[in-house]
C-alpha cells in the first residue's frame, strides 16, 4: 500500500473540513448563533469515517480528492445533523459527544433542532452543486441516493426502530436490520457515491455495496463492544446507555466473545469483497481492520 490508513484519514479530514468551512454560512445578525451552532456540530472532533469511505471509493477509480471532497462534505454534514438530533432529550438524551458537550447542552434545544435542520438541508444543497460533478444527471442520482439513505427507509427508520426497542425488545435479526438502517445506510451510500463519481460499472458498485454492508455491521458491533469495555474519556460519549434504556445490543445477543468474533469475521469478509480491485483499494481494506480494533 503506497499510503497508510493514517495518512489517508488525515488527508480526507483536512479536505472535508475545508469544504465544510467554505459551505457554512456566517451571519452577523440574529442568525449568527445558529451559524455558530452549525459549525460546532459539523467541524467538531470526529473520525470523518463516512467522508473517508466516499473519498477512498473514488480513489479506487482514480478520482482525486479535490473532486470527491465536496460530496464527502455533504455526507459529513448530514451525519452531523443526525448526531445533533439523536442527542436531544426527546431521543437519546446525551450530554457528551466526541468529548464535548452535546449541541443542545452547549447552546439550547431549539438551536440544536434548527442547526440540525440547517445542516440536513445544506447537505443536499452541497451534493447538488456543480463542483461535485459536471454531469447533472449524476448529481441528481447522488441527491436521490442520499435522500434514501437518510430518510424514512434508511437512517431515520433505524432510529425509529431503536426508539421502539426501548419498550419492545427485538431479536438478533431485527437488531441487524436496525443497525443496517441507522448506521449502515449512510455508510453504504458513501461507498456507492464514491463509485458513482468514479464511473464504476454495475459489478464494481455491487462490490462496494457488499463491502459497506459488512463494514457497517462490523462498526456497530465494535461500538457495542466499546460500550462494555471502553473508557468514556477515550470514546468521548456516555457509555452503557443502551443497557440503562433496556435495549439489547450485539453483545447481549452474542456475548462479548461472540461479538468480537463476529466483528472480526465481518472485517475479513468486507476486505475480501474488494478482491477485484487493485492496490488503490488498500486503504479501504485497512479500514475494515481498523474499525474492529479501534478504542474510540
N, C-alpha and C positions, 0 to 999 in steps of 0.2 A: 504494500500500500504506500503510495507516494506521499499521502497526507495522513497525519494522525487524527484520531477522533477529536482530541482536544483542540487541535489546530482548526479543524472544520467547524467545531462548535463555536469557537471564539470568532471566526470569520463570519459565520451565519448570524450570530448575535449582534455583532457590530453593524453588519449591513442592514439587518432588520430594524434595529433600534434607530439607525439613521433615517430609514424610510418612514418609520412611525413618527419620529420627531418632526419630519417635514410635512406630514399629513395632519398632525394635531392642530386644532385651532388655538389661537392665542388672543383672547378678547381682553379688553381693559375695562369693560363696563360690568354690569351686574352678573353677566355670564362668566366672568373670569374665574369664579370659584368652581364652576362646572368644568371649565377647561383645565384647571389645576388638578381636579379630581381625575379627569380622564388620563392625564399624564402620569399621575400617581399609580393608576392601575396598569396602564399599558407599558410603562417604562421602568417599573419596579424590578427587583431581582427576579430571576427565573432562568430555567434551563433553555428556553426557546426551542423545545423539542419539536413542536409541530412545524415551525418555520424551517428548522434544520431538515426535517423529512422532505419538505417540498423542495428545498434548495438542492439537497443531495439526490433526490429522484430526478430532478432536472439535470444534475451533473452527470448522471448515468448516460444521458443523451447529449452531453457536451454543451448544455445551456449554461452560460456564465452566470455567476451570482448576481451580476449587475442587472440581469434580465429576470431573475426569479425573486429578487428581494421585495419587489412591490407586491406581488401576490402573497408572498410569505408574511409580509407586514399585515395584510388583511386577515390572514388566519390568526395571527397572534392577537390582533385587536379583538377578534371575535372570541377567542379563548379567554382574553382578559375580561370581557363583558360577562362571560359565563361564570367566572370565578367571583366577580363582584356580586352577581345576583345569587349564586349558591351560598355565599357567606351571610346573606341577610338574615335577620331574626326569623322571618317567615319561612326560611328554607333550612339551612344547616346551622344558623345562629353561631357563627365563628367569630372570634375576636382576633385571631392571628392568621396571617397569610404570608408566606415567604419571609418569615422572620420579622414582619412588621404588623402594626395594627391593620385590620381589615378596613376597607374603604369607608364603610358606614361608621366605624369607630373613629377613624381619622377625621372624617368630615361629619356627615349625618346621614340618616337613612334616605331621606328624599334626594339628597345629592348623589348618593350611591345608585339609586334607581335611575336617575337621569343620566349619570355618567355611563352606566351600563347600556342604557338605551342608545346613547350617542355613539359609543364605541361599536355597538352592533351595526348601526346604520352606516357609520363611517367605513366599516369593513367592506360593506357591499359597494359603497362609492369607490373605495380604493381598488377592489378587484375588477371593477368595470372600466378603469382608466386606460387610455391608450398605451401608457407606459408598460402595462402588463404584457400586452402582445398586440401587434398591429392588426391582427385578424379579429374583427368584431364578432364573428360567429363563434370563435373560440372563447372570447371573453364572455359571451352570453352563456356558453356551456359551463364556464367556471362559476358564473353567478348562480346558475341553476344548481350546480353540484354543491356549492357552499350552502345554499338555502336548504337543500335536502339533508345535508349532514348536520346542520344546526337546528333544524325545526322539529315539527311535531312527529316526524317519523325517524328522527335521529337523536341528537343530544338532548333536546327538550323532552322527548318521550322517555329517554333514560332517566332523567331527573324525576319525571312523574312516577315512574315505576319505583324509583328509590324512595320517594316520599311514601308511597303506598306500602312499601315493605316494612315501614315502622309499625304498622298495625296488622299486617297480613304477611307473615313470614313466607319467603319464597325458597324454592329448592335450588339445587346447583344449576340445572339447566336454565332456569329463569334468571339466576344471578349472572350467568354467562351472557344471556340476552340483554339484561340491563346494562352491563358494562360494555358490551359491543355497541350499544347506542350512546350511552352517556360519555364514555371515554373513547371508544373505538371509532365512532363515525367520523369525527373530525380528523383523527389520525389517518384513517383510510383516505379521506378526501385530500389531505396534504400530500400523500404519496401519489395519488392519482393525478392531482393538479400538476405536480412536477413532471409526470409523464406526458400529460397533455401538452404542456408548454414545450416539451421536447419532441413532439410529434411521434410519440410511441404508437406502435401498432396494437391491435386488439390483444394479442398474446402477451405482449410486454406489459400492457396495462393490467391484465389479469394477474400476472406475476407480482406486480407491485401491490395490487389489492390483497392478494393472499398473504404476502409479507406483512402488510399493515394489519390485517386481521389477527395474525398470530402475535405481532408486536403489541397491539393494543391490549390484548388479554394478558400477555406477559407483564406489561406495565402495571395493570391494575392489580394483578396478583402480588407483584413486588410491593406495590403501595400497601396492600393489606398486610403483608409480612412486616413492612416498616411500622405499620400501626401497632404491631405487637412488640417488635424488637427494637424499634428506632428510639432515638432521643429527640425530644421536642425541639431542643435548641438547634440540632443539626437539620431536622426535617423542616423546621420553620412553620409548623402549624400544630394545632391541638391534636393529640393522638388519642386513640381508643374511644373516639366519639361514636362510632358505629355500634360498638358494644353497649355503650351507655344508652343509645337510642333503641336497642333491641334488634338491630339489623344484622342479618347473617352476612359474613364475608367469605371469601375463598378459604381463609384459614379455618373458619368454623366448619365449612363443608368438607375440606380435605385434610384438616390437621396441619400443623406447622410444617412437618417434614414433607407431607404430601403436596402442600402448596409450593414449597421450594422446588420439589422435583418437577411439578407441573410447569412452573415458570421457566426452569432451565430447559425443559423439553420444548416448550414453545419458542424459546430463544433460538435453539438449534434449528427447529423447523423453519422459523422465519428466515434465518440466514440461508438455509437450503433452498428457499423459494427463489433466491436470486442467482441460482446456478447458471442460468442462461446469459447472465451479464458478466462483463469483464471486470478488471480491477477498478473501474470507475465506480463500482458499487461497493467497494471495500469499506467505506465509512458506514454505509447502511448495515453491512454485516457486523461491523464492530459495535454499532449502536445496539444491536439486539442483545449482545452480551452485557453491555453497559447497563441496559435497562434493568436487568435482574441482579446486578451486583452493586448498584448504587446504594449509598447510605443516606441519601437526602432526596 
